Amino acid sequence: MYEHYFQCPYCWEEISVLLDPSVKAQTYIEDCEVCCNPIEFHVNFDNSELQGFEVRNVEQ
């Protein structure tokens, strides 16, 4: 597992997420541990190295 720090797109708090480098392309939704709003994650790995990481607000 790989711990990555980022800023929540809702409350702007710095939080971390555990990423699995064995899965090359990942898209999923997880709630912010501070404000509980849903965050959409887009993560890409190449040879177990993080190549892309993007978070977005989830349109409701």
C-alpha positions, 0 to 999 in steps of 0.5 A, a space after each residue: 500500500 502507498 499513503 498519499 496526502 491530498 487536499 479535500 475539494 470540499 473542506 480543503 483539509 489535508 487528508 491521506 488515502 491508502 492506494 494500491 499500486 497493484 491496480 494500474 487504473 482506479 476510479 472510486 468514491 470515498 467520503 472525506 474523513 473530516 467533512 464526510 462529503 463524497 470525493 471521486 478519485 482517479 488514480 493511475 500507476 505505472 510499474 508500481 509508481 504513482 503517475 496520476 492522482 486527481 480528486 473531484 467533487 461528486 455532482 449530486 
